[in-house]
Amino acid sequence: MASDEEQFRAWQAGDRKAGEALFERHYDSLDRFFINKVGVRAGDLVQRTLLACLEAAPRFRGESSFRTFLFAIARNQLLKHLRDHGRERERFDPAVTSICDLDPSPSLVAARREHERLLLAGLRGLPVDEQIALELHYWEQLPASEIAVVLDIPVGTAKSRLRRARDRLETALAQPALASAGSLDDLERWARELRAGMRRSDAES
């Protein structure tokens, strides 16, 4: 199987099938990245991310993985969308503002069970960049060095942001409204289930 980087270069050179293969490979991860934050608008932002990825191709030097490059573009598309459509867009700061600040109504999220819905409610109460950091860590298994690339911050800052995000989420999950969500262990368990499901789907396709 061709690597992401090989598929990307082929797509960049005009190989449409390579682009389709790359799209299929990363669609689920991108869809999950967006649906936890913007609900039904996720599909449109996935498409915009892939188009922006092709436009940004000359900037890809291979210094990080293609997947990290893709999530950095996804974050940029998300922040643009939130600035354009969020209720607090004039004061929007991803290091401070949460999805709940921008849109307090419940979102259609990738949750099948009640405790998953509550875990996501806790995540949506974090500042956007902290939510992104935790989701990339737990669901995508990105190390702090790659999360730093996505958030465009130093590695040390990324590590501090991850620690702060864990602390804030644990505090949120201790509140009565979210108490039945469980803990960070439950978030990690759910992430493992999601990854196992994706691997099964890949094996069956």
C-alpha positions, 0 to 999 in steps of 0.5 A: 500500500502506498504511503500517505506521502506517496499518494499525496505527491501523486494526487498533486501531480494530477492522479485523481485516483490517488486523491480519492484513495487519500480522501477515503483513508482519512475521511473518518478521522476528519469527519470525527474531528469536525462533527464533535465541534460543528455537527452537521456542517462537518461534511462541508468542512472535510471537503474544504480541508481536502481542497485546502490541502491540495492548495497548500501542497507546496508548503508540505516539506515532509518535516511532519507526517502528512496526517499532522499536516492534514490536521493542521489544515483542518484546524485552520478551516475550523477556526475560520468557520468558527470566526465566521459563524460563532456567536462570540466571533468578535472575541473568539480566541481558540486558547480561551473560547470553547465550542459551548461559548460559541454554540451552547445548543447540543450538537450531533456528535459521534456518540452512541451511548449516554456516557459518551455524549456526556464525555463530549459535552465535557470536551466541548466546554474546554477552550477549542485548542484544548479540545483539539489537543485532547482529541488528537491525543486520545483518538488519533494518538498523536504525540505532543510534538505533532500536536504542537505542529497542528496548534502552531505552538512550541512542543513545551507549550503543547505538553502544558496545554495537554496537562491543563486540558486533562485537569480541566476535563477531570474537573468538569467530569466531577460536576453533578451534570456530567458525573455519569460520564465517567473519567479520562480512563473512559475517554481513553477506552472509547478512543480504543474502541473507535480505533479498533472499529476503524481497523476492522473497517479497513480490513473488511474493505 
